[in-house]
Amino acid sequence: MRVHQLHTRSFQASIKRIEKILRIHTISFWKIYGSLLSYVLLGFSPVNAQITPDKTLLINSQLTHHSNTSIIEGGTIKGSNLFHSFEQFSVLPGTTAYFNNGISIQNIFTRVTGNSISNIDGILKANGTANFFLINPNGIIFGQHAQLNVGSSFFASTANTIKFSDGFEFKANVSQTTPLLTISTPIGLIIGNDSGAIQVIGTGLGLITQNSPVSPIIRNNDLKGLQVKPSKTLDLVGGDITLEGANITAEQGRIELGSVGDGIVSLRSNGQGWILNFEQVSSFKKISISQQSLIDASGNAGGSITVQAKDVSLENSSIFLIQNHDLPAGSINIKASNSFQLTGASTDGKFVSLLQTESLGSGKGADINISTNNLIAQQGASIEWH
């Protein structure tokens, strides 16, 4: 009994020392202990903890796990639309969130109804050729390991609501089951003053240029980042938008970035991708693009890049690029109601902050359209078309 008491006292003293150390670092010992106990008793893993379906649909989303993949099934189907709803939705590095939808689905609508941001730092995957919509008003972060494996266009927005042509609204701030869904087409995103930010973090551009002012930029086709299938659309629409070393690619498709303070962003399908319209937006916010980010819509027929905000900054040798070959290209469109600023060069001097379009064949090169009250280009930054 005496030995047992000594061991007990020693154990209790150790616990107290640990608690004291943890308190110094403002971490609750029992919170950590309880979390670890939950993992042991319930079999939770970090993958389980990041994606949590809610119970707001007639047929709720269902989640199972296989190795490093979270398989998402269920959800409510209306016609060719599939609706998913989650209390939280994040994807860890080295893991995949796989939406195992039927191939007849044309649109996947995913909302986050809880209070946490979505941190996407793994792979988002879906079957077939469905467009993928993700809305989380709290905010969305795409990390260095984020990749898209979806069959058609991709939309990420901190809008609270997706509006449909029949008047139905798929809202993120719900407190009860959504009784009715819709088979109709999405026509808009409703964004309020409290909509969260969107951030994309990457490793920076991996371009090559020869030592000549007229030589073309050589693209790194193995570059990782956010990328959609050729001719499709990649849209980021929310509050403030920050791209740091981001690589965003839509080969001969459309890339649209919209920083909205308040209003409705209209959606219109053009057959292959989607076109945004900001006429019903009453106020805009800021888009900051830095750390050698690359926004690229090149292809045999070059695509289009559209950016709309109050202020747009392109810094630290970040580049908007459209290259085309034998077919005509689209355009780079910058609409900054207050200011558009380009500044900064890479440390080796090979790249500056740049808007560049160039035809590498017989096709007409892309146009560059800028609408702003204040245009500032400094430290070697440039606007070029060839």
N, C-alpha and C positions, 0 to 999 in steps of 0.2 A: 504493500500500500504506500509505503514511504517513497519508493522509487517512482511509482505512478504519480504521486503528488509533485515530486521534483520535476518530472517530465512535463506535467501539466503546467506548472509554473513557468518552466522554461519556454514552453510553447506559447503561453499567454504573453510572456515578456517579448517574445519575438514578434507576435502579432501587434503588440502595442508599438514596438519600434517601427514596424512597417507602416502602421497607421500614421505615425508621426511624420515619417518621411513623405508619405503620400499627401498628407495635409499640407506640407510645405509647398508641394507642387500643385496644390488646389485640385487634387484628384481624390475622389471618395473611394476608400478601400472597399466598402461594402458594395458600392456600385459595380466595381470591377469584379469582385467576388461573385456577385449575383449574375453578372453577364457570363462569366466563365462557367458557372454552374448551369445556366440555361443551355449553353452550347453542349455541355457534357450530357445533361439529362434529356434534352430534346433533340439533339443531333443537328443543331443549327450549324451552318458554315457561313463564312463571309459572303458567299454567293447568295444564300438564302436571305440574308439580312438586307440586301440592297433592293430587291424587287418584291413588293407586297401588293397583291391585288386587293381592291376594296370590294364592297358588296353593294354597289350602286347601279348595277345593270340587271336586266331580267335574267340573262345568262352571264354569270360573272367570269372573269378571266381565271384560268387555271394554270398553276405553276408546278413543274416537276424539274428534277435536276439529273443531269448525266455528265459525269466528270466536271469539266469547267463550263458547261453549257446550261443555261436556264431555258427550258423549253416552255413556251407560252402558248397555250391552246385555249379553247373555249371562247369567251367573249360573245357578244350578241351580233348576229348577222341580219342585215336588212338588205335584200337584193344583193348587189355586189359590194356593199359596204360592210366592213367589220369594225365593231367598236370594242375597245379595251379601256379599262379604268383601273388605276393603281393608287394606293395610298402613298407609296414612294416608288421611284424608279431610277436606279443608277446601275451602271455596268462597270465592274472593276477591271483593271488591267489583266490581260491574260484570260478573260472570260468572254462568253458570247451570250447575248440575249436573242434567242431564236424564236421568232413568231412563226409557228407552224400552221399557217393559214392554208385554206384550199386554193387551188390555182385559179378558180373562177372569181376570186376576190379582186376588185379593182382598186379599192381604197381601204387603207387601214388607219383608223383614227384612234390615237392613244392619248389619254389625258392623265394628269397627276392631280389628285384631289387633296392630298395632304399638304403639309407646311414646309417640306424640305425641297431644296433644289435638286435637279437631276445632274449627276456627275457621270458623263458618258466617257469612259476611258478604256473601253473594250470594243467589241464588234456588235453592231446591230444588224440582224439578218432576218429576211422575210422571204417567203416562197413566191414563185411566179413573177408577174409583172405589175404588182400592186404599187400604187403611190403610198408613201408612208408619211403620216402627219403625227407630230409629237407636240403637245402643248403642256407647259408647266409655268403658271404665272409667277412662281417663286424664283425662277431663274434656271438656266441651263449652262453647263460647262462641258466642253469637249476637250479631253486631255490629249497628250501626245500619242497615245495608243488607240485613239478612237478611229474606227473605220466603219464604212457603210457597205453592206452587202444586200442591197434592196434592188428589185427588178426595174423600178421606174423612178419617178421624182421623189425628192425628200424635202420635207418642211419641218423646221424646228422653230417654235415660237413661244414667247412668254405671254401670248394672248390668253385671256380668260375664256374666250368663246370662239368656236367655229360656227359660222352662220351658213345655212343651206338655202337652196333656191325655193323650197316650199315654206320657208319661215322658221323651220326648226333650228334650235340652237343647242349645240353640244358644249356644255359649260363645265369648267373645272371646279367652281365653287358650289358643290352640291352637298346637301345634308341628308338626302333620302334617295331612294331608288328612282332612276330615270325611267318612267313608264313607257315612253314612246321614243322610238328612234326613226330614222328616215332612210329611204332609198334614193333620195335626190342628190344633186351635185353640190359640193361646197362652193360658196361664192364669196366668202369673206372671213376675216379675222377681226374680232373686236378686242381692242387693246385700251387699257385704262392707264391713268397716271401712276398707279402703283405696280405696273407690270415690271417684272424683274429683268435683269441684264442677261446677255448672252456672251459667253467668252469661249474663244477657241485658242488652244495652246498647242504649238507644234515645234518642230525642230528647225524651221527656217528653210528657205529655198535652196534647191540643189541644182542651180542652173550653171551653164558654162557659156562664156562668150569669148570670141577671138579678139585679138588686139587690133581691132579696126572699128571705127565708129559706125560703119555701114554693115558690119557682119551680123547675121541673125543670132538671136539668143538660142542656145541649144537646150532643150527641155530634158529633164531627168524623168523618164517614164516609170522609174521604179520608186518614185517619191511616194511616201505614205501620207495619209491625211484623209480629209473628207472628200469623197469622190462618188459621183453617180454614173450610171450607164450613159453611153453616147447619146446625144440629142435630148437628154432629159434635163430637168430643172433641179437646182439646189438653192433653197431659200432659207434665210435666217431673218426672222422678223421679231423684234421685241423692243425693250427699252434701250439703254445704252448697249452698244455692241463693241467688244474689244477682241481684236485678233493679234496674237503675239506669236510670231513664228509659224503662223497657220499656213497650211497648204490646202486650198480649196479648188477642186477641179470638176468641170463639167465639159467633157470633150464635145465640141461643136454643139453645146447645149446652152442653158441659161443659168447664170448665177445672179441672185438678187439679194441685197442686204438692205434692210429697212429699219431705221431706229426711230420709233414712234413714241410720242408722249401721250397722245390721246386720239382716238378715232377708229375708223374702220378701214382696213386694207382689203380691197376687192381682189378676188381671184377669178381668172378666166383661163380655161383650157384652150390651147392652140393646136390640139391634136396629138402632139408628142410631149410637150411640156406645159408649163403654166406661166401666165403673165400677171404681174401684180400691178395694181393701180392705187395711188395714194391720194386721190382727189378728195376723199372724205376724211382725211386726217387733219385735225385742227392744230396739232403741234408736233414738233419733232425733237429728237435728242441727238446724241453724239455717237459717231463711229470713229474708233481709233484703231489704226492698222500699223503694226510696228514689228521690229525684230525680224526683218527679212521675210515677211509674209508673202505668199504668192497666190494670187487670184487668177485662175487660168481657164479660159474657155476656148482654147485652140482646137483645131481639127482640120480635116480637108476642107470642110465648109466651116469657117470660124463661127463661134457662137456669139453670145451677148453677155455683157456684165452691166448691171444697173445698181447704183448705190444711191440711197435717199436718206437724208438726215438734216439736222440743223447745221452741224459742224462735222466735217470729215477731215481727218488727218492721216497722211501716208508718210511714215517715218522709217528711219534706219534701213534704207535700201529695200523697202517693200515694193512690190511690182504688181500691176494689173497687166495681163498679157493676153492678146488674141493673135495667134498665127493661123493663117489659112494657106491652102495650096491652090488647087485648080477651080474651086468653087468660091463664090463670093462669101464674105464674112458679114457679121452683124455689126455691133457697135459697143463701145464703152460709154456709158452714160453716168455722169456724176451730177447729182442734184443736191446742192448744199445751200439751204436758204440763207445761211449766214456766211460761212467761210469754208474754203477748201484749201488745205495747206499740204505741200509736198516738201520734205526736207530730209537731209541725211544721206550718207554714202557708207558702203561697207568698208571695213578696215583695210582691205587690200586694194580698194579703189576700183574694183571691177564693176560694181553695181551701185547705182544711185536709186533713190525713190523715183519711180517711173510709171507712167502710163504709156504702153507701147502696143501698137498694132503693126503687123508686117505680113505681107503676102510673100510666100516662098514659091509661088507658082504663077499661073496665069489668072487666077481669080482676083477680083477687086478686094483690097484690104478693108479692114473694119474702120468705121468712122469713130471719132472721139468727140463727144458732146459734153460740154461743161456748162452748168447753170449755177451761178453763185454771186453773192454780193462782193465777196473778197477772195481773190485768187492769189495765193502766195507760193512761189517756188524758189527755194534757196538751197545753198550748200550743194550745188550741182544737180539738184532734182530736175527732172525733164519730162516733157510730153512729146512723144514722137510717133509718127506713122510713116510706114514705108510701103 
